[in-house]
Amino acid sequence: MFGLVSLAVALCVHQAAAHGGVLSYSIAGSWYQGWNPYNTPTGQTSIQRPWSSYNPIQDATDPTLACNDDGTSGALQLTATVAAGSKIIAYWNNPWPHPYGPQLTYLAQCPGTTCTGVNANTLKWFKIDQAGLLSGTVYNGQWGAGMMIANNNTWTTTIPKSVPSGAYLIRFETIALHSLPAQMYPECAQLTITGGGSLAPTSAELVTFPGGYSNSDPGLTVNIYTNEAQTMTTYPIPGPPLYAGATVTVPSQTGSGSPAPVSSTTTVGTTTKPATTTTTTTKTSASPTNTAGAAQYAQCGGQGWTGPTTCVSPYKCTVSNQYYSQCL
């Protein structure tokens, strides 16, 4: 029995190191702990919807794509109140190892006065923030995910002032492009938005999950390690066009998604949380044949992987699952 328990703990450690998700939030100066996915759900209470695994979603038709769960709220579900125009900071686990890919944030309004008891798969989502390829090339440029890592593994989104007041789910997502199929990491939290406006999203801005992405979307099928990627300077961010009242965190390059009116542009915000070590992963191989090895926390193997399969000393290529191995 001890051996089985030890094995289970080891697997969780590898999963936590290789993957992860949003673990907590800061809203208008208040701190909200997220769900603990590997703990028992009994007694857990959070504004975040329950989720159970650090592993990525790699199928755009997966029924858990809305909130990385079955769509239901927790038994002791909480809801945070936030004024329209306020900022919400999402904290990913530190270190986050995947700097290549977009950051996206969605809202979905629930019927009635609360989202508790409302299945996330039944809702219509609209995108209020996105950052794809910010500069450089698809192969080695600066991405939204890299900016999230550089800012202490956080992403700050502003609730649009124009969004109608009411009960909402907010969905923070990062999409990792270091391997194929692309790895999607979404988590959701419950909000009550106050002091909002009257600009409802249009039908063209609304999607369901699953349904909002396709497995053939160029933004999910791009191979960042091809020769073509070394000269590509645009990237089509998956999903619908931005909500017309969106306040984007950072501007995306031209061609990085459907244009939409933007009320203002800000930089990623700083936080009052005690800082932990900031880790920025850099690509150490100029090509898949480079023998120098991958950097700490970088990918070094997995199904479909064409990059380096060794690590710089003293790190070892450690298998997490059939899709992903990482230098640890």
Salt bridges, closest charged atoms under 4 A:
GLU173 OE1 - ARG171 NH1 2.78
